[in-house]
Amino acid sequence: MRQLDLAELRKIQLGILDVVAKFCDEYGISYFLNAGTLLGAIRHKGYIPWDDDIDLGMLRPDYDRFMKLFNGYKPHYIFVCGESDPNFFMPFGHVEDTRTIQFGGVIHGVNVDIFCLDNAPDDPKELTRMFRRYFFYRTLLSAKALPAFQPVLGSFSRRLLGQILRILIHLIPIPKEYFMKKVIENFRMYQHEDTKRVGDFQGSHLAVIERELVAKTTYAEFEGKKYKIPVGYDEWLTTLYGDYMKLPPKSAQKTHHSFKAYIKEEEGE
């Protein structure tokens, strides 16, 4: 194996993005650049300079069709998520390049994240409860899935509490699949109801938006190509980041990930 530098990592991620975009266009599945990738498209016309991943979004009907149909579309590319793979521990999905390996607590391929925006309850109190349930079960899921003594990132108190939680949860004879099931039950809770808003119950943003603002898409430039973005990108980015065109302080201009990526044995090796 050979370790990938940032430019090589991004090239592989962009290759995955192109495959996903082409597949979605062919099968009539709506996707959009999401979170930091959407912010990068609007503010930088590409990656945020210190970012090292790509995020996409889909509404539930499109996400479910993607989950059902994508695998087998192209060699070396697979879609995995907690709903289809009991060994996967993240509530959102990955499209991975199987010719690569990425180490960051767990092992998988270099990937593009796909988040599903699910129906959000109109009742603000129930919405708050839904977010709290997500945070509770997601925290326990991560603690159970990651090695008990793997270092925890963050402040001293966060590292200390995180380490204690991981050790304790590993002593409890409940499989991580139980916590994944509870996370999935939570974000699918209103899937059969006609709600006005959709929300991110899979990621870290815990935000909601009017459905029509993300159900329709337009295009924006990202690293020299055009990809779909929500027509309500301004409202969504404002909800996620506030004054999103303002750069963060230099001290915050760094990746929030801690992983290393490698390419497997290359041709000719």
LUMBA-392059 format. One record per residue (C-alpha): residue number from 1; x, y, z. Coordinates in Angstrom, 3 decimals, padded with zeros to 6 digits, m for minus. Layout:
<markols>
<markol num="NUM" c1="X" c2="Y" c3="Z"/>
...
</markols>
This chain:
<markols>
<markol num="1" c1="000.000" c2="000.000" c3="000.000"/>
<markol num="2" c1="001.005" c2="003.602" c3="m000.547"/>
<markol num="3" c1="m000.243" c2="006.511" c3="001.528"/>
<markol num="4" c1="m002.195" c2="009.162" c3="m000.367"/>
<markol num="5" c1="m001.452" c2="012.842" c3="m000.063"/>
<markol num="6" c1="m004.273" c2="015.391" c3="000.077"/>
<markol num="7" c1="m004.312" c2="016.043" c3="m003.671"/>
<markol num="8" c1="m004.528" c2="012.306" c3="m004.420"/>
<markol num="9" c1="m007.231" c2="011.820" c3="m001.802"/>
<markol num="10" c1="m009.328" c2="014.585" c3="m003.299"/>
<markol num="11" c1="m008.868" c2="013.209" c3="m006.827"/>
<markol num="12" c1="m010.289" c2="009.844" c3="m005.722"/>
<markol num="13" c1="m013.170" c2="011.543" c3="m003.893"/>
<markol num="14" c1="m013.987" c2="013.583" c3="m007.006"/>
<markol num="15" c1="m013.959" c2="010.370" c3="m009.033"/>
<markol num="16" c1="m016.541" c2="008.911" c3="m006.645"/>
<markol num="17" c1="m018.601" c2="012.087" c3="m006.883"/>
<markol num="18" c1="m018.645" c2="011.848" c3="m010.678"/>
<markol num="19" c1="m019.795" c2="008.214" c3="m010.545"/>
<markol num="20" c1="m022.578" c2="009.067" c3="m008.077"/>
<markol num="21" c1="m023.733" c2="012.096" c3="m010.090"/>
<markol num="22" c1="m023.794" c2="010.084" c3="m013.336"/>
<markol num="23" c1="m025.694" c2="007.225" c3="m011.700"/>
<markol num="24" c1="m028.261" c2="009.567" c3="m010.171"/>
<markol num="25" c1="m028.843" c2="011.335" c3="m013.484"/>
<markol num="26" c1="m029.304" c2="008.011" c3="m015.275"/>
<markol num="27" c1="m031.750" c2="006.631" c3="m012.708"/>
<markol num="28" c1="m033.695" c2="009.804" c3="m012.001"/>
<markol num="29" c1="m032.458" c2="010.099" c3="m008.420"/>
<markol num="30" c1="m032.088" c2="013.582" c3="m006.988"/>
<markol num="31" c1="m028.916" c2="014.412" c3="m005.029"/>
<markol num="32" c1="m027.273" c2="017.674" c3="m003.964"/>
<markol num="33" c1="m023.987" c2="018.904" c3="m002.573"/>
<markol num="34" c1="m024.433" c2="019.166" c3="001.170"/>
<markol num="35" c1="m022.861" c2="020.631" c3="004.305"/>
<markol num="36" c1="m019.193" c2="021.605" c3="003.911"/>
<markol num="37" c1="m019.138" c2="020.597" c3="000.254"/>
<markol num="38" c1="m022.084" c2="022.866" c3="m000.504"/>
<markol num="39" c1="m020.385" c2="025.637" c3="001.448"/>
<markol num="40" c1="m017.195" c2="025.041" c3="m000.515"/>
<markol num="41" c1="m019.067" c2="025.242" c3="m003.828"/>
<markol num="42" c1="m020.694" c2="028.564" c3="m002.932"/>
<markol num="43" c1="m017.788" c2="030.232" c3="m001.147"/>
<markol num="44" c1="m014.754" c2="028.711" c3="m002.922"/>
<markol num="45" c1="m016.142" c2="027.009" c3="m006.063"/>
<markol num="46" c1="m014.501" c2="023.840" c3="m004.764"/>
<markol num="47" c1="m013.195" c2="022.307" c3="m001.567"/>
<markol num="48" c1="m012.949" c2="024.485" c3="001.479"/>
<markol num="49" c1="m009.139" c2="024.859" c3="001.448"/>
<markol num="50" c1="m008.629" c2="022.919" c3="004.673"/>
<markol num="51" c1="m011.334" c2="020.302" c3="004.030"/>
<markol num="52" c1="m010.711" c2="016.675" c3="003.080"/>
<markol num="53" c1="m014.103" c2="015.099" c3="002.380"/>
<markol num="54" c1="m017.216" c2="015.368" c3="000.207"/>
<markol num="55" c1="m020.786" c2="015.409" c3="001.543"/>
<markol num="56" c1="m023.947" c2="014.802" c3="m000.478"/>
<markol num="57" c1="m027.594" c2="014.937" c3="000.513"/>
<markol num="58" c1="m030.763" c2="013.168" c3="m000.621"/>
<markol num="59" c1="m034.360" c2="013.096" c3="000.489"/>
<markol num="60" c1="m035.628" c2="009.769" c3="001.836"/>
<markol num="61" c1="m037.302" c2="008.412" c3="m001.349"/>
<markol num="62" c1="m034.160" c2="009.100" c3="m003.386"/>
<markol num="63" c1="m031.874" c2="007.733" c3="m000.681"/>
<markol num="64" c1="m033.836" c2="004.483" c3="m000.463"/>
<markol num="65" c1="m033.729" c2="004.015" c3="m004.242"/>
<markol num="66" c1="m030.008" c2="004.766" c3="m004.268"/>
<markol num="67" c1="m029.433" c2="002.242" c3="m001.471"/>
<markol num="68" c1="m031.342" c2="m000.397" c3="m003.440"/>
<markol num="69" c1="m029.898" c2="000.183" c3="m006.909"/>
<markol num="70" c1="m026.345" c2="001.534" c3="m006.735"/>
<markol num="71" c1="m024.244" c2="m001.529" c3="m005.925"/>
<markol num="72" c1="m023.159" c2="m003.272" c3="m009.106"/>
<markol num="73" c1="m023.341" c2="m000.068" c3="m011.159"/>
<markol num="74" c1="m019.564" c2="000.305" c3="m011.532"/>
<markol num="75" c1="m016.628" c2="m001.939" c3="m010.565"/>
<markol num="76" c1="m014.653" c2="m000.793" c3="m007.499"/>
<markol num="77" c1="m017.509" c2="001.338" c3="m006.103"/>
<markol num="78" c1="m019.891" c2="000.216" c3="m003.363"/>
<markol num="79" c1="m022.518" c2="001.873" c3="m001.209"/>
<markol num="80" c1="m022.660" c2="000.919" c3="002.469"/>
<markol num="81" c1="m024.789" c2="002.221" c3="005.321"/>
<markol num="82" c1="m026.084" c2="001.065" c3="008.675"/>
<markol num="83" c1="m029.464" c2="000.214" c3="007.173"/>
<markol num="84" c1="m028.004" c2="m002.328" c3="004.734"/>
<markol num="85" c1="m024.840" c2="m003.553" c3="006.460"/>
<markol num="86" c1="m024.922" c2="m004.648" c3="010.134"/>
<markol num="87" c1="m021.143" c2="m004.221" c3="010.365"/>
<markol num="88" c1="m021.284" c2="m000.543" c3="009.377"/>
<markol num="89" c1="m021.690" c2="001.764" c3="012.352"/>
<markol num="90" c1="m022.438" c2="005.181" c3="010.864"/>
<markol num="91" c1="m026.071" c2="006.227" c3="010.416"/>
<markol num="92" c1="m025.343" c2="007.910" c3="007.073"/>
<markol num="93" c1="m024.006" c2="006.183" c3="003.970"/>
<markol num="94" c1="m020.681" c2="005.909" c3="002.156"/>
<markol num="95" c1="m019.875" c2="005.349" c3="m001.472"/>
<markol num="96" c1="m016.409" c2="003.818" c3="m001.246"/>
<markol num="97" c1="m013.630" c2="003.122" c3="m003.728"/>
<markol num="98" c1="m012.669" c2="m000.467" c3="m002.917"/>
<markol num="99" c1="m009.186" c2="000.040" c3="m004.376"/>
<markol num="100" c1="m008.341" c2="002.182" c3="m001.359"/>
<markol num="101" c1="m008.194" c2="001.889" c3="002.419"/>
<markol num="102" c1="m008.886" c2="004.615" c3="004.950"/>
<markol num="103" c1="m007.981" c2="004.243" c3="008.628"/>
<markol num="104" c1="m009.733" c2="006.429" c3="011.173"/>
<markol num="105" c1="m010.891" c2="004.338" c3="014.086"/>
<markol num="106" c1="m012.578" c2="001.931" c3="011.684"/>
<markol num="107" c1="m011.355" c2="000.658" c3="008.324"/>
<markol num="108" c1="m013.135" c2="001.364" c3="005.052"/>
<markol num="109" c1="m012.349" c2="002.776" c3="001.624"/>
<markol num="110" c1="m011.860" c2="006.386" c3="000.590"/>
<markol num="111" c1="m015.426" c2="007.598" c3="000.327"/>
<markol num="112" c1="m018.063" c2="010.235" c3="m000.263"/>
<markol num="113" c1="m020.628" c2="010.660" c3="002.529"/>
<markol num="114" c1="m024.321" c2="010.592" c3="001.622"/>
<markol num="115" c1="m026.751" c2="011.990" c3="004.185"/>
<markol num="116" c1="m030.489" c2="011.432" c3="004.049"/>
<markol num="117" c1="m032.775" c2="014.289" c3="005.060"/>
<markol num="118" c1="m035.809" c2="012.703" c3="006.669"/>
<markol num="119" c1="m039.260" c2="014.023" c3="007.466"/>
<markol num="120" c1="m039.191" c2="016.292" c3="010.506"/>
<markol num="121" c1="m042.213" c2="016.597" c3="012.818"/>
<markol num="122" c1="m044.109" c2="019.868" c3="012.674"/>
<markol num="123" c1="m044.398" c2="019.915" c3="016.478"/>
<markol num="124" c1="m041.291" c2="021.741" c3="017.802"/>
<markol num="125" c1="m041.326" c2="019.791" c3="021.075"/>
<markol num="126" c1="m041.337" c2="016.466" c3="019.238"/>
<markol num="127" c1="m038.555" c2="017.749" c3="016.978"/>
<markol num="128" c1="m036.450" c2="018.500" c3="020.057"/>
<markol num="129" c1="m037.143" c2="015.008" c3="021.418"/>
<markol num="130" c1="m036.196" c2="013.506" c3="018.069"/>
<markol num="131" c1="m032.865" c2="015.320" c3="018.061"/>
<markol num="132" c1="m032.204" c2="014.262" c3="021.666"/>
<markol num="133" c1="m032.940" c2="010.614" c3="020.857"/>
<markol num="134" c1="m030.578" c2="010.808" c3="017.917"/>
<markol num="135" c1="m027.760" c2="012.300" c3="019.986"/>
<markol num="136" c1="m028.254" c2="009.740" c3="022.768"/>
<markol num="137" c1="m028.266" c2="006.625" c3="020.578"/>
<markol num="138" c1="m025.626" c2="007.936" c3="018.172"/>
<markol num="139" c1="m023.272" c2="008.606" c3="021.094"/>
<markol num="140" c1="m023.758" c2="005.087" c3="022.439"/>
<markol num="141" c1="m023.411" c2="003.595" c3="018.947"/>
<markol num="142" c1="m020.078" c2="005.332" c3="018.341"/>
<markol num="143" c1="m018.801" c2="004.384" c3="021.788"/>
<markol num="144" c1="m019.722" c2="000.730" c3="021.200"/>
<markol num="145" c1="m018.374" c2="000.530" c3="017.644"/>
<markol num="146" c1="m014.983" c2="002.137" c3="018.237"/>
<markol num="147" c1="m012.204" c2="000.424" c3="020.214"/>
<markol num="148" c1="m012.518" c2="000.993" c3="023.943"/>
<markol num="149" c1="m009.093" c2="002.583" c3="024.316"/>
<markol num="150" c1="m008.882" c2="004.487" c3="021.045"/>
<markol num="151" c1="m008.001" c2="008.133" c3="021.814"/>
<markol num="152" c1="m010.931" c2="010.554" c3="021.889"/>
<markol num="153" c1="m010.528" c2="013.929" c3="020.211"/>
<markol num="154" c1="m011.450" c2="017.274" c3="021.764"/>
<markol num="155" c1="m010.959" c2="019.115" c3="025.045"/>
<markol num="156" c1="m009.653" c2="017.403" c3="028.167"/>
<markol num="157" c1="m013.144" c2="016.978" c3="029.641"/>
<markol num="158" c1="m014.482" c2="015.617" c3="026.329"/>
<markol num="159" c1="m011.592" c2="013.168" c3="026.072"/>
<markol num="160" c1="m012.021" c2="012.032" c3="029.673"/>
<markol num="161" c1="m015.793" c2="011.559" c3="029.484"/>
<markol num="162" c1="m015.539" c2="009.935" c3="026.057"/>
<markol num="163" c1="m012.948" c2="007.449" c3="027.267"/>
<markol num="164" c1="m014.986" c2="006.538" c3="030.344"/>
<markol num="165" c1="m018.126" c2="006.072" c3="028.213"/>
<markol num="166" c1="m016.344" c2="003.805" c3="025.746"/>
<markol num="167" c1="m014.954" c2="001.605" c3="028.476"/>
<markol num="168" c1="m018.325" c2="001.340" c3="030.232"/>
<markol num="169" c1="m020.327" c2="000.645" c3="027.076"/>
<markol num="170" c1="m017.923" c2="m002.135" c3="026.093"/>
<markol num="171" c1="m018.645" c2="m003.824" c3="029.429"/>
<markol num="172" c1="m022.378" c2="m003.905" c3="028.693"/>
<markol num="173" c1="m023.423" c2="m007.008" c3="026.663"/>
<markol num="174" c1="m025.528" c2="m005.103" c3="024.128"/>
<markol num="175" c1="m024.403" c2="m005.338" c3="020.470"/>
<markol num="176" c1="m023.829" c2="m002.170" c3="018.481"/>
<markol num="177" c1="m026.579" c2="m003.309" c3="016.091"/>
<markol num="178" c1="m029.112" c2="m002.505" c3="018.825"/>
<markol num="179" c1="m028.022" c2="001.133" c3="018.959"/>
<markol num="180" c1="m027.964" c2="001.362" c3="015.160"/>
<markol num="181" c1="m031.531" c2="000.024" c3="015.080"/>
<markol num="182" c1="m032.642" c2="002.739" c3="017.502"/>
<markol num="183" c1="m030.929" c2="005.454" c3="015.436"/>
<markol num="184" c1="m032.649" c2="004.175" c3="012.274"/>
<markol num="185" c1="m036.050" c2="003.940" c3="013.968"/>
<markol num="186" c1="m035.660" c2="007.532" c3="015.077"/>
<markol num="187" c1="m034.845" c2="009.126" c3="011.729"/>
<markol num="188" c1="m037.503" c2="007.051" c3="009.900"/>
<markol num="189" c1="m040.186" c2="007.853" c3="012.474"/>
<markol num="190" c1="m042.135" c2="010.270" c3="010.249"/>
<markol num="191" c1="m041.317" c2="008.808" c3="006.841"/>
<markol num="192" c1="m044.987" c2="008.041" c3="006.067"/>
<markol num="193" c1="m046.297" c2="011.431" c3="007.164"/>
<markol num="194" c1="m046.624" c2="014.501" c3="004.972"/>
<markol num="195" c1="m044.540" c2="016.964" c3="006.990"/>
<markol num="196" c1="m043.577" c2="020.459" c3="005.855"/>
<markol num="197" c1="m039.933" c2="020.162" c3="006.825"/>
<markol num="198" c1="m037.075" c2="017.701" c3="006.528"/>
<markol num="199" c1="m034.110" c2="017.411" c3="008.840"/>
<markol num="200" c1="m030.619" c2="016.067" c3="009.253"/>
<markol num="201" c1="m030.978" c2="013.260" c3="011.793"/>
<markol num="202" c1="m027.854" c2="011.414" c3="010.612"/>
<markol num="203" c1="m025.069" c2="013.964" c3="010.888"/>
<markol num="204" c1="m023.838" c2="016.457" c3="013.437"/>
<markol num="205" c1="m025.790" c2="019.540" c3="012.365"/>
<markol num="206" c1="m029.227" c2="018.710" c3="013.836"/>
<markol num="207" c1="m030.998" c2="021.161" c3="011.547"/>
<markol num="208" c1="m034.299" c2="021.342" c3="009.648"/>
<markol num="209" c1="m035.441" c2="023.146" c3="006.506"/>
<markol num="210" c1="m038.605" c2="023.554" c3="004.455"/>
<markol num="211" c1="m038.864" c2="020.532" c3="002.155"/>
<markol num="212" c1="m039.386" c2="022.549" c3="m001.032"/>
<markol num="213" c1="m036.055" c2="024.337" c3="m000.557"/>
<markol num="214" c1="m034.085" c2="021.094" c3="m000.967"/>
<markol num="215" c1="m036.521" c2="019.078" c3="m003.087"/>
<markol num="216" c1="m035.680" c2="021.202" c3="m006.129"/>
<markol num="217" c1="m032.115" c2="021.675" c3="m007.359"/>
<markol num="218" c1="m029.995" c2="023.921" c3="m009.526"/>
<markol num="219" c1="m026.276" c2="023.755" c3="m010.353"/>
<markol num="220" c1="m023.073" c2="025.209" c3="m008.952"/>
<markol num="221" c1="m019.393" c2="024.817" c3="m009.753"/>
<markol num="222" c1="m017.258" c2="022.528" c3="m007.646"/>
<markol num="223" c1="m013.635" c2="021.941" c3="m008.658"/>
<markol num="224" c1="m014.247" c2="022.882" c3="m012.279"/>
<markol num="225" c1="m017.461" c2="020.907" c3="m012.843"/>
<markol num="226" c1="m021.164" c2="021.557" c3="m012.296"/>
<markol num="227" c1="m023.051" c2="019.568" c3="m009.682"/>
<markol num="228" c1="m026.545" c2="019.836" c3="m008.229"/>
<markol num="229" c1="m027.244" c2="022.017" c3="m005.205"/>
<markol num="230" c1="m030.556" c2="022.825" c3="m003.454"/>
<markol num="231" c1="m032.444" c2="025.833" c3="m004.772"/>
<markol num="232" c1="m032.629" c2="026.899" c3="m001.138"/>
<markol num="233" c1="m028.867" c2="026.676" c3="m000.626"/>
<markol num="234" c1="m028.728" c2="030.096" c3="001.040"/>
<markol num="235" c1="m031.350" c2="029.168" c3="003.639"/>
<markol num="236" c1="m029.748" c2="025.752" c3="004.248"/>
<markol num="237" c1="m026.223" c2="027.115" c3="004.619"/>
<markol num="238" c1="m027.469" c2="029.885" c3="006.893"/>
<markol num="239" c1="m029.229" c2="027.305" c3="009.046"/>
<markol num="240" c1="m026.077" c2="025.181" c3="009.219"/>
<markol num="241" c1="m023.386" c2="027.846" c3="009.560"/>
<markol num="242" c1="m024.902" c2="031.296" c3="010.128"/>
<markol num="243" c1="m022.893" c2="033.921" c3="008.211"/>
<markol num="244" c1="m021.397" c2="031.274" c3="005.959"/>
<markol num="245" c1="m019.508" c2="033.628" c3="003.616"/>
<markol num="246" c1="m017.352" c2="034.829" c3="006.508"/>
<markol num="247" c1="m014.171" c2="032.806" c3="006.937"/>
<markol num="248" c1="m013.570" c2="031.287" c3="010.389"/>
<markol num="249" c1="m010.525" c2="032.417" c3="012.391"/>
<markol num="250" c1="m007.200" c2="030.933" c3="011.370"/>
<markol num="251" c1="m007.201" c2="028.678" c3="014.421"/>
<markol num="252" c1="m010.371" c2="026.983" c3="013.166"/>
<markol num="253" c1="m009.194" c2="026.548" c3="009.590"/>
<markol num="254" c1="m008.338" c2="022.866" c3="009.914"/>
<markol num="255" c1="m009.936" c2="019.529" c3="009.160"/>
<markol num="256" c1="m012.171" c2="017.917" c3="011.768"/>
<markol num="257" c1="m011.087" c2="014.445" c3="010.661"/>
<markol num="258" c1="m008.168" c2="012.301" c3="011.772"/>
<markol num="259" c1="m007.553" c2="009.566" c3="009.233"/>
<markol num="260" c1="m004.934" c2="008.288" c3="006.841"/>
<markol num="261" c1="m005.757" c2="007.000" c3="003.382"/>
<markol num="262" c1="m003.892" c2="004.508" c3="001.219"/>
<markol num="263" c1="m004.162" c2="003.066" c3="m002.238"/>
<markol num="264" c1="m003.934" c2="m000.677" c3="m002.463"/>
<markol num="265" c1="m001.430" c2="m002.460" c3="m004.662"/>
<markol num="266" c1="m001.224" c2="m000.517" c3="m007.901"/>
<markol num="267" c1="m000.823" c2="m001.928" c3="m011.392"/>
<markol num="268" c1="002.719" c2="m002.965" c3="m012.064"/>
<markol num="269" c1="003.605" c2="m003.425" c3="m008.410"/>
</markols>
